Amino acid sequence: MDDRIPARADVDFGTARLLPDVDRPAGWLLTVDGAPQSYVDLADPRHLEFEYVRRLAHVADLLGEPAGPLDVLHLGGGALTLPRYLAATRPGSRQHVAEADRGLIALVGEHLPLPAGCGIEVLPADARKALEAAQPAALDLVVADVYGGSRSPAHLASVEFARAAARALRPHGVYAANLADAAPFAFLRSQLACAAAVFPYRCVLAEPGVLRGRRFGNVVLVASHEELPVHDLARRAAADAFPARTVHGPALERLTGGAQPVTDADAVPSPEPPGGSFTVG
């Protein structure tokens, strides 16, 4: 018998709900204003329900020495799915999570507490300010997955933000961002242009239907100062239950098109998903 009780709270940026998964005894879905934000299995942190989170995990899995600890800054916390995954797969990792919503931090901390000694520190902080406060060349991985409801804020969508990520990373470090868009990809192209202005090596991972412009969806952008393991990423992404394509090199340049980097003065939030694409009732 499942005696778990859903939780609801008015948090700083909306109404958050924690919903138990009837198919997994320790699985929980976090939504904010009806938009899915995170899925966590407390008994198995290696279980990643959302496709885009698995793609972010592929990036982390291929970084540095296999199973070796990493220094990571997560911009956006939610229910801390990826930090929990890395604590399990990369023991000894030092992870900081910048989450601006204090109410959400309290809700997740109460109902989905972190295991003791996991090496994860959650900071009630704006993502941009936390990134700019990071020591230069101190991080192996910066993950940007910040959404207020279903949109990512404008101050995380500029070339200045990309430069701040590059400054915080070690030479081999990787920046990975969860973006969301649909054809004609005005927002995505601007973000690709911002990354291209800062990082020499880049790729994106997304479902073919999204890349072909058939629907709105998530696109994971990966960027670094050193060559990326694009072929290994492609193999892993293609083997997922919902396979993704890995786009790099000339194909990525064609996707970027003639887009130019946007500055803080011109940056805009990510687009609103049409028709509540990601809404949970």
Beta strands, then each sheet from edge to edge (+ up, - down):
strand 1: 7-11
strand 2: 14-20
strand 3: 27-32
strand 4: 35-41
strand 5: 71-75
strand 6: 94-98
strand 7: 120-123
strand 8: 139-144
strand 9: 169-181
strand 10: 201-206
strand 11: 217-224
strand 12: 245-248
sheet 1: 1+ 2- 3+ 4-
sheet 2: 7+ 6+ 5+ 8+ 9+ 11- 10+ 12-
end
